[in-house]
Amino acid sequence: MLAVLSALVVMAAGCDRRESDVGAEERRSANADRGDLSQLLGAGDLGADWRVADARTGLPPWPWEQDNCPNYQSGDYPAKSHRRTAVERYYRPPDGSSSAYHVVETYEPGWAERNTDDVRRVLLRCASYPVLGSQVSFDVVDPHYLKGAGMLIRGRIARGDVPDTVTYFVMLKRGETVSTVRLPDPSSRAAVDSIAARAVARLG
């Protein structure tokens, strides 16, 4: 059961996209370059004993792909096809539970703001949907997080016979650069805020 829930967390985060699912309009994004690794959080930024997971090759998928949401049509979100660079890093917690990840993307002029609009549409259209007997949902905790630098979103996977799985998403924008961090629930808003502040500092 825990394995199923872990898979659902990954899907809810938009990481279930396969290359065959990428439409012609999106292939421009595949020509983007790898980004600046220094903009990614280090394992120590997440807390003691976190470790960087195995490196992943290729361009990271857009963090908000929701292929399992019935109301999601990838072509409705054009900003992701205007990325100039993108880089990601995964992190493993000391207890072997759900991983965290950090994606940093740089967009063509004007497209970072349009990306924010696309994310808002995803959160509206896919606010709640069923997957494999569970209910995936998102709610915006703070639409003007860190004095307007981004958004704080809470994801939840509910299944009747187990406790809900909660994940936080911190999306930050600085100029044409967008930083998205996914965190398994640290059970403390202060911990989320601290990691978010480190992510902002990484953007320079």
C-alpha positions as CSV (number, residue, x, y, z in Angstrom):
1,M,0.0,0.0,0.0
2,L,2.8,2.4,0.9
3,A,4.4,1.7,-2.5
4,V,1.1,2.6,-4.2
5,L,0.9,5.9,-2.3
6,S,4.5,6.8,-3.1
7,A,3.7,6.2,-6.8
8,L,0.6,8.5,-6.4
9,V,2.7,11.2,-4.9
10,V,5.1,11.1,-7.9
11,M,2.1,11.2,-10.3
12,A,0.5,14.1,-8.4
13,A,3.8,16.0,-8.7
14,G,3.7,15.6,-12.5
15,C,6.6,13.2,-12.9
16,D,4.6,10.4,-14.6
17,R,5.1,11.9,-18.1
18,R,6.7,9.7,-20.7
19,E,8.5,10.9,-23.8
20,S,5.8,9.4,-26.0
21,D,3.2,11.7,-24.3
22,V,5.0,14.8,-25.5
23,G,3.2,16.6,-28.3
24,A,4.8,18.4,-31.2
25,E,4.2,21.9,-29.6
26,E,6.1,20.8,-26.5
27,R,9.1,19.4,-28.3
28,R,10.7,22.9,-28.4
29,S,11.2,22.5,-24.7
30,A,13.3,19.4,-25.3
31,N,15.9,21.7,-27.0
32,A,16.4,23.6,-23.7
33,D,19.8,23.4,-22.1
34,R,20.6,22.0,-18.7
35,G,20.5,24.7,-16.1
36,D,22.8,26.0,-13.4
37,L,23.2,23.3,-10.7
38,S,24.2,26.0,-8.2
39,Q,20.6,27.2,-8.2
40,L,19.4,23.8,-6.7
41,L,19.2,23.2,-3.0
42,G,21.9,21.1,-1.4
43,A,20.8,18.0,0.6
44,G,21.8,19.8,3.8
45,D,19.3,22.6,3.0
46,L,16.5,20.1,3.7
47,G,17.8,19.0,7.1
48,A,20.2,16.7,8.8
49,D,20.9,13.3,7.1
50,W,19.1,14.1,3.8
51,R,21.0,12.7,0.8
52,V,21.1,13.6,-2.9
53,A,19.5,10.8,-4.9
54,D,20.9,9.2,-8.1
55,A,21.4,11.7,-10.9
56,R,18.8,11.8,-13.6
57,T,19.6,12.5,-17.2
58,G,17.6,14.4,-19.8
59,L,15.4,17.5,-19.5
60,P,13.2,17.5,-16.4
61,P,9.5,17.3,-17.1
62,W,7.3,20.4,-16.3
63,P,6.6,20.0,-12.6
64,W,2.8,20.4,-13.0
65,E,2.0,17.8,-15.6
66,Q,-1.1,16.0,-14.4
67,D,-1.6,13.1,-16.9
68,N,-3.9,11.3,-14.5
69,C,-6.3,14.2,-14.1
70,P,-9.4,13.8,-16.4
71,N,-9.5,17.6,-16.9
72,Y,-5.9,18.0,-17.9
73,Q,-4.9,18.5,-21.5
74,S,-1.2,19.1,-21.8
75,G,-1.5,21.3,-24.9
76,D,-3.6,23.8,-22.9
77,Y,-0.4,24.9,-21.1
78,P,2.0,26.5,-23.6
79,A,4.6,28.0,-21.2
80,K,6.5,24.8,-20.7
81,S,7.4,24.7,-24.4
82,H,9.3,28.1,-23.9
83,R,11.9,26.9,-21.4
84,R,15.5,27.9,-22.1
85,T,17.1,25.8,-19.4
86,A,15.9,23.3,-16.8
87,V,17.6,21.3,-14.1
88,E,16.4,19.1,-11.3
89,R,17.7,17.2,-8.2
90,Y,16.0,14.6,-6.1
91,Y,16.7,14.0,-2.4
92,R,16.2,11.0,-0.1
93,P,15.2,11.4,3.6
94,P,17.0,9.5,6.3
95,D,14.0,7.3,7.1
96,G,13.4,6.1,3.5
97,S,10.0,7.8,3.2
98,S,8.9,10.0,0.3
99,S,11.6,11.8,-1.6
100,A,11.8,15.6,-2.2
101,Y,12.8,17.3,-5.5
102,H,13.8,20.7,-6.8
103,V,13.4,21.9,-10.3
104,V,14.7,25.2,-11.6
105,E,13.6,26.4,-15.1
106,T,14.5,29.6,-17.0
107,Y,12.0,30.8,-19.6
108,E,12.1,32.9,-22.7
109,P,11.3,36.6,-22.1
110,G,7.7,37.0,-20.7
111,W,7.0,33.3,-20.4
112,A,7.8,32.9,-16.7
113,E,4.7,34.9,-15.8
114,R,2.7,32.9,-18.3
115,N,4.0,29.8,-16.6
116,T,2.5,31.1,-13.3
117,D,-0.8,31.5,-15.1
118,D,-0.6,27.9,-16.4
119,V,0.1,26.6,-12.9
120,R,-2.9,28.4,-11.6
121,R,-5.1,26.8,-14.3
122,V,-3.8,23.4,-13.5
123,L,-4.6,23.9,-9.8
124,L,-8.1,25.0,-10.7
125,R,-8.9,22.3,-13.2
126,C,-7.2,19.5,-11.3
127,A,-8.1,20.7,-7.8
128,S,-9.3,17.2,-6.9
129,Y,-9.4,13.9,-9.0
130,P,-9.4,10.2,-8.4
131,V,-6.4,7.9,-9.0
132,L,-6.4,4.1,-8.3
133,G,-9.0,4.4,-5.5
134,S,-7.4,7.4,-3.9
135,Q,-8.3,11.1,-4.2
136,V,-5.6,13.5,-5.2
137,S,-6.2,17.2,-4.3
138,F,-4.4,20.5,-4.3
139,D,-5.1,23.7,-2.5
140,V,-3.2,27.0,-2.5
141,V,-2.1,27.8,1.0
142,D,-0.7,31.2,0.1
143,P,-1.0,32.7,-3.4
144,H,1.4,35.5,-2.5
145,Y,4.0,33.5,-0.7
146,L,7.2,35.2,0.6
147,K,5.9,38.7,-0.1
148,G,4.7,37.8,-3.6
149,A,7.7,35.9,-4.7
150,G,5.7,32.7,-5.4
151,M,3.0,30.4,-4.2
152,L,2.7,27.8,-1.5
153,I,0.6,24.8,-2.4
154,R,-0.5,21.7,-0.4
155,G,-1.1,18.4,-2.1
156,R,-3.0,15.7,-0.5
157,I,-3.7,12.0,-1.3
158,A,-6.6,10.6,0.6
159,R,-7.5,6.9,0.9
160,G,-10.0,5.7,3.4
161,D,-7.9,3.0,5.1
162,V,-4.7,4.9,5.6
163,P,-3.7,8.4,6.8
164,D,-3.6,11.1,4.2
165,T,-0.3,11.7,2.5
166,V,0.5,15.5,2.5
167,T,3.1,17.2,0.3
168,Y,4.0,20.8,0.0
169,F,5.0,22.6,-3.2
170,V,6.9,25.8,-3.1
171,M,6.9,27.7,-6.4
172,L,9.1,30.8,-6.6
173,K,9.6,33.2,-9.5
174,R,12.5,35.7,-10.0
175,G,12.6,37.4,-13.4
176,E,12.4,34.6,-16.0
177,T,13.5,31.9,-13.5
178,V,11.0,29.6,-11.8
179,S,12.0,27.4,-8.8
180,T,9.7,24.5,-7.7
181,V,10.4,22.5,-4.6
182,R,8.3,19.4,-3.6
183,L,8.6,18.5,0.1
184,P,7.0,15.6,2.0
185,D,5.1,17.1,4.9
186,P,7.7,18.2,7.6
187,S,4.8,18.7,10.0
188,S,5.9,22.3,10.5
189,R,5.1,25.5,8.5
190,A,8.3,27.0,9.9
191,A,10.3,24.2,8.3
192,V,8.7,24.8,4.9
193,D,9.3,28.5,5.2
194,S,13.0,27.9,6.1
195,I,13.6,25.7,3.1
196,A,11.7,28.1,0.8
197,A,14.0,31.0,2.0
198,R,17.0,28.9,1.1
199,A,15.6,28.2,-2.3
200,V,15.1,32.0,-2.8
201,A,18.7,32.6,-1.8
202,R,19.9,30.0,-4.4
203,L,18.3,32.1,-7.1
204,G,20.8,34.9,-6.4
